[in-house]
Amino acid sequence: MFKRILTLAAAGAAAAGLALAVPAGAVTHPHATSVCGTACDDVSGELLGPSFILNATNLGGTGPFQGRKINLRAGSNSAPNEDFDIDVVGLLHQFCTASGGNGQIAASSYACLTLLPLTPNAPVFEANFTPNSIASNFCAGALAPVAGFKLRLEPCGTVRTYFIEDLPDADYDAFTYVPLIYAADTNGSHPLVVTVREFSKRPAHQVALAPLNLTASDGAVSAQLVLRPVPAGPFS
């Protein structure tokens, strides 16, 4: 059993949104490599099922890690490209100047204008690529907050690799479904969320950025919701 599970929701040919999840009990899912074990966290999508998890491909890189494209791939206990560690880097109020934060997240952003007054303690986190339990210090991120930009491995520790749970747009039925906001986005509305392209090639199931879609009857469309149990508090 791993520390956390990320589950990506999607419907039909639509893109699917990605976000952080806490442990999901008896959910069946592939393991990261045996070496990484409980130090790693699985990321999976509802459309493709729990057997497909976050993967750092060998495409697009300019070095051992920099720029490698991120996708969802069939899980394997012997595939170090699927080893990621999800780490909380702080709470939303620590990043917005309106709450005395450091200003890393833009004051004009949806996160600081809309999320902050409602959920100041929303976790901000990053996904560190950790092949065979060795932290690369390169995280899932993007070159810029632009719709359609692919997620790639970028140096950890900057807003370009940070993500935030959009709790006000979550679905609080039997479980919580949460969109994931890209922290580097400066737009005050229609924030960018992490999405998977179901029919992409090179790589298949490419993960990219797309605007949040709130046209469903209860908020965010199912293609941009993440299944997770309601946590007792902030992630640790």
N, C-alpha and C positions, 0 to 999 in steps of 0.2 A: 504494500500500500504506500502510495506516495503522499507527500505533504499536501499538494493541491492538484486539482484537475481543471483544465480549461475546456469548456465544451462550446463548440461553435454551431449556432443555429442557422438553418438555411431552408429555402423552399423552392422546389422546381429548379429553374435555370437562374434564379436570382442569386446575387452575391450574398455572402453570409458574414455576420459581424462576429468579432472575437473579443473575449474578455476573461478576466481572472475568476477562478473558482476555488473554494476551499474543499477539503476532502469530501468525497461523495460516497462514503460507505462502501457498499458492495458492488458499485459500478464496475463492470468488466472493461478493462482497457489494456493496451499493450504497455509493456514496461520500457523505460529507457534502458540503456545498456546495463548489464549486471554490475559493471564497475561503478557507474554513476549512482545506481540504486536510489536510496531515499534522498539523496542530495539533488535529484532531478525532479522536474515536474512535467507531466504529460499535458499536451494541448491537443484537443480533438474537436471535430465538427459534427454537428447533428446530421447534416446532410450526408456526409460520407461515413458516419458512424465512428465509434470510439477506436476502431482499428487504424484510423488515419490520424497522425499526430504531427505537430510542428516540426519542420525539418529545414536545416540550412543546406541548400543545394550547393553544388560545385559550379553553378552558373553565375556569371556576372562579376566574379571577384577580381580585384586588382592586387591581391596578395593572399596570404594564407586564410584571412578572414574578411577583410574589408570588402563590402559591396556584394557579398554572396546573396543571391535571391532566396527569399523565404517562401516555403509552400507547405501544404499538408501532404504527407506521404504515409504509405502503409507502415505501421510500426513494427519494429524488430528489436529484440534484446541485444543484437549485435551491431546496431547501426549508430555510431557515435554522433552522426549528423543530426540525430533527433534528441540529443541531450541538452536540455535547457533548465535553468534555475530561475524561478520567478521570485524577485526580491522587491519588497516594499521600500521605497526611498524616502517616503514621508507622507504627510496628509495634505490635502488640497490647500488648506488655509496657510500652510507654510510656504506656498509658492506664489500667492497672489498679494500684490501690494496693498489692496484694499483691506486685508486682514493682518497687515504688518509682516507679510511674507517677503521672500527674497526677490520676487519679480521675475523668476524664471519662466513662469506661465504668464502670457500677455494679459494686461489689465483689460484689453478690449475683447478678450476671448470669451466664448460661450462658457468655458469652465469657470472663469473668474466672475463673469457677469450673472450667469444663471445658476450654475451648480453651487458656487461658493455660499450664497445666502441660505441655500436649502440643505446642503450637505458639506459643511466645512471640513469634516473629518473623512471625506471620501479618500480611500487609499490611492496613492500615486505609486506606480511600480514599473519595473522593467524586466525583460526576459534575457538573461545572460546566457550566451552559447557556452556550454560546459562539456565538451566532448570527453568522454571517459573520466568525468568528474574533475577535469582540469579547466578552471575558468579562463575563457579567452579574453574577457573584458571587452568583448564585442557583443552588442545586444540587438534584438530586433528593432528596427527603426526605419526611417525614410530620409532621403536627401533633403526634402523640403515638404511642408504641409500643403500638398497639391493633390486634388482629386485625381485618381488614376495612377499616382506614383506607387511603385512596387515597394513592399517592405524588403529591406536588405539588412545585412549585418553592418552596424555602425558602432563607433566607439561608445561604450557605456558612459553614463554619468552626465548626459546632457538632455535637454528637453526633447531633442530629436529621438530619444529612445524611451520616453516616458509615456504612460497611458493612465487614464483615469476612468473609474466606474461612473457611469451616468445613472445614478440611483433614482433620480426623479422620473426617469423614463423607463424604469424597470417594471416588469409584470410580477405582481405579488400574489399570484394564485398559489397553488400548492408548493411551488418552488419559486425562486426569484430568477428572473431573466433580465440581464443587464447589458446595455450597449457599452462599448468601450471607446472612449474619446482619445484621439491623438493629442497629446499635451502641447505640441508645438503649433497647433492650429490657432491662428489669431482671429478668426471670424467670430462675430458675435452671435450668429445664428447658423443653423445647418452645419454643425461641426462635423469634421471628418472622423469616421470610425473605421476600424480595421475590418476588411472584407476579404472573402475568398472568391476567386473567379473559377466557377465550376468547370468551364470548358476551355481554360487557357492551355497553351502549349509552351514548352521550354521556359519554365517547368509547368507540368500539369498542376492544377489546383493552386495557382499563384495567389499569394496573399498581398493585398494592396489597400489603398485608402479610398473611401467613398463617403459622400455626405450622408448624415443621419436622415432616415426616412421615418416620419412619425404619422404616416397616413393610415395605420391600422386603427381599428375601433378603440383599442385600449392603449395606444401609444406607438412605440416603435414597431415596425414591421418585423415579423418573425425572422426574416433573413438577417436581421441585425440585433438579435437577442442572444444572450448567453445563459445557458441553464446552470444554475448552481444552488446549493442549499443556502438558506439565509444564515450568515455567520453571526456568532455571538458578539463580535466586536471587530476592530481593525485587524488586518492580517499581521502576523508576526514572522 
